[in-house]
Amino acid sequence: MSDVPPPTSRIASIRNAFFTGALLLAPLVVTLWALGRIIDIVGGTFRPFFESYLPDSLQGLPLIWDLVATLVIFALVTALGFLSHYVFGRVFLRLIERSILTIPGVNAVYNSVRQIVATFGSKNRNLYNKVVLVQFPRAGTWTLGFLTNKAQSEAQIKAGVGELWTVFVPTTPNPTGGYLLMFPPHEVIELEMSVGDGMKMIISGGAVVPPWSEKKPAPVVPPIR
């Protein structure tokens, strides 16, 4: 018995083509309808304020003036948004921040969140070069840290033990606090995970583990003799 489906009839093909075209046109129709409604509501509301000042020959174009009024209103609202963001917004944010800091208990949580955002924001994220694995607080106990510098300054040189790398080991779950440690390079294991994944793992207390696929070495092919 053949499993080949029967050929589609001409009526079914026309029906499928019609519904396919309707689905393609539906988003465009809805978008144009919504845009028309916005222009009609916004422009139609503000058009009477200036239409009386137009010449009689230009008052017979309501759709155009509705569109112009809508664009003007959008421009004014956008300008107000920029103004409030860069001027009034900062003032209001400072007042809100001061009010929050006066509430006992809430101010501690707010300060912690603000420190986390400031520490791991885009401006300070570049301070951490790489996620590393070090033995801390004792040998045999491993923890995540961030390699912050390989430069050899006064502290590293005066230690008198050779080259030292600077590693910041944050605490969990609040990574704004931690320990500034210096390790010999052979005691620092550099990991492949990104700084963002390392932050997630530390803040979650190890509950969020970034995925990783071990790269196996390529097989050694003996030379042809």
For each residue, the residues with C-beta under 8 A, 3 or more apart:
1:
2:
3:
4:
5:
6:
7:
8: 12 13 16
9: 12 13
10: 13 14
11: 14 15
12: 8 9 15 16
13: 8 9 10 16 17
14: 10 11 17 18
15: 11 12 18 19
16: 8 12 13 19 20
17: 13 14 20 21
18: 14 15 21 22
19: 15 16 22 23
20: 16 17 23 24
21: 17 18 24 25
22: 18 19 25 26
23: 19 20 26
24: 20 21 27 28
25: 21 22 28 29
26: 22 23 29 30
27: 24 30 31
28: 24 25 31 32
29: 25 26 32 33
30: 26 27 33 34
31: 27 28 34 35
32: 28 29 35 36
33: 29 30 36 37
34: 30 31 37 38
35: 31 32 38 39
36: 32 33 39 40
37: 33 34 40 41
38: 34 35 41 42 70
39: 35 36 42 43 44 63 66 67 70
40: 36 37 43 44 66
41: 37 38 44 45
42: 38 39 45 46 66 69 70 73 74
43: 39 40 46 47 65 66 67 68 69 70 73
44: 39 40 41 47 62 66 69
45: 41 42 69
46: 42 43 49 50 69 72 73
47: 43 44 50 51 62 65 66 69
48: 51 52
49: 46
50: 46 47 53 54 65 69
51: 47 48 54 59 65
52: 48
53: 50
54: 50 51 58 59 65
55: 58 59
56: 59
57: 60
58: 54 55 61 65
59: 51 54 55 56
60: 57
61: 58 64 65
62: 44 47 65 66
63: 39 66 67
64: 61 67 68
65: 43 47 50 51 54 58 61 62 68 69
66: 39 40 42 43 44 47 62 63 69 70
67: 39 43 63 64 70 71
68: 43 64 65 71 72
69: 42 43 44 45 46 47 50 65 66 72 73
70: 38 39 42 43 66 67 73 74
71: 67 68 74 75
72: 46 68 69 75 76
73: 42 43 46 69 70 76 77
74: 42 70 71 77 78
75: 71 72 78 79
76: 72 73 79 80
77: 73 74 80 81
78: 74 75 81 82
79: 75 76 82 83
80: 76 77 83 84
81: 77 78 84 85
82: 78 79 85 86
83: 79 80 86 87 88
84: 80 81 87 88 89
85: 81 82 89
86: 82 83 89 90
87: 83 84 90 91
88: 83 84 91 92
89: 84 85 86 92 93
90: 86 87 93 94
91: 87 88 94 95
92: 88 89 95 96
93: 89 90 96 97
94: 90 91 97 98
95: 91 92 98 99
96: 92 93 99 100
97: 93 94 100 101 110
98: 94 95 101 102
99: 95 96 102 103
100: 96 97 103 106 107 110
101: 97 98 107 110 111
102: 98 99 107
103: 99 100 106 107
104: 107
105: 108 109
106: 100 103 109 110
107: 100 101 102 103 104 110 111
108: 105 111 112
109: 105 106 112 113
110: 97 100 101 106 107 113 114
111: 101 107 108 114 115
112: 108 109 115 116 174 176
113: 109 110 116 117
114: 110 111 117 118
115: 111 112 118 119 176
116: 112 113 119 120 174 175 176 203
117: 113 114 120 121
118: 114 115 121 124
119: 115 116 124 175 176
120: 116 117 124 125 175 199
121: 117 118 124 125
122: 125
123: 126
124: 118 119 120 121 127
125: 120 121 122 128 195 196
126: 123
127: 124 146 148
128: 125 131 146 147 148 168 195 198
129: 146 147 148 149 150
130: 146 147 190 191 195
131: 128 144 145 146 147 190 191 193 194 195 197 198
132: 144 145 146 147 167 188 189 190 191
133: 142 143 144 145 188 189 191
134: 142 143 145 167 169 181 183 187 188 189
135: 138 139 140 141 142 143 187
136: 141 142 143 145 169 179 181
137: 141
138: 135 141
139: 135
140: 135
141: 135 136 137 138
142: 133 134 135 136
143: 133 134 135 136 169
144: 131 132 133 169 191 198 201 202
145: 131 132 133 134 136 167 168 169 170 181
146: 127 128 129 130 131 132 167 168 169 170 195 198
147: 128 129 130 131 132 150 165 166 167 188 190
148: 127 128 129 166 167 168
149: 129 165 166
150: 129 147 165 166
151: 156 166
152: 156 157 163 164
153: 156 157
154: 157 158
155: 158 159 164 182
156: 151 152 153 159 163 164 166 182
157: 152 153 154 160
158: 154 155
159: 155 156 164 182
160: 157
161: 164 184
162: 184
163: 152 156 184 185
164: 152 155 156 159 161 182 183 184
165: 147 149 150 182 183 184 185 188
166: 147 148 149 150 151 156 180 181 182
167: 132 134 145 146 147 148 180 181 182 183 188
168: 128 145 146 148 178 179 180 181
169: 134 136 143 144 145 146 178 179 181
170: 145 146 175 176 177 178 202
171: 174 175 177 178
172: 175 202 203 205 206
173: 202 203 204 205
174: 112 116 171 177
175: 116 119 120 170 171 172 178 199 202 203
176: 112 115 116 119 170
177: 170 171 174
178: 168 169 170 171 175
179: 136 168 169
180: 166 167 168
181: 134 136 145 166 167 168 169
182: 155 156 159 164 165 166 167
183: 134 164 165 167 187 188
184: 161 162 163 164 165 187 188
185: 163 165 188
186:
187: 134 135 183 184
188: 132 133 134 147 165 167 183 184 185
189: 132 133 134
190: 130 131 132 147
191: 130 131 132 133 144 198
192: 212
193: 131 197 198 201 210 212
194: 131 197 198 210
195: 125 128 130 131 146 198 199
196: 125 199 200
197: 131 193 194 200 201 210
198: 128 131 144 146 191 193 194 195 201 202 210
199: 120 175 195 196 202 203
200: 196 197 203 204 208 210
201: 144 193 197 198 204 206 208 209 210
202: 144 170 172 173 175 198 199 205
203: 116 172 173 175 199 200 208
204: 173 200 201 207 208
205: 172 173 202
206: 172 201 209
207: 204
208: 200 201 203 204
209: 201 206
210: 193 194 197 198 200 201
211:
212: 192 193
213:
214:
215:
216:
217:
218:
219:
220:
221:
222:
223:
224:
225:
